[in-house]
Amino acid sequence: MSQPEFNPEPTQPQSQPQQPHEHHLTRALVWIGVAGLTAALAVTIVRTLASRRPDDPTSQRIQTLIDEANQLLKTLDEQRHSA
């Protein structure tokens, strides 16, 4: 008795059934990327707007005093080098 030869029939290439799946995966990844970029942009805008605080009178007065002190130090330094 002879054994029958085993010749599997060629099946469809595996790439064809996977193509729709790969297409859906690609589309999902693109939308995930778009959503991520949108979220990053939104966070950046919110942080930028939140960091802009209006100057209160105390902050302005402190900055004025610092500027005056720097000017006085500069004048003192110039006088010291000219003497």
HELIX and SHEET records of a PDB file:
HELIX    1   1 SER A   15  SER A   51  1                                  37    
HELIX    2   2 PRO A   57  SER A   82  1                                  26    
END                                                                             
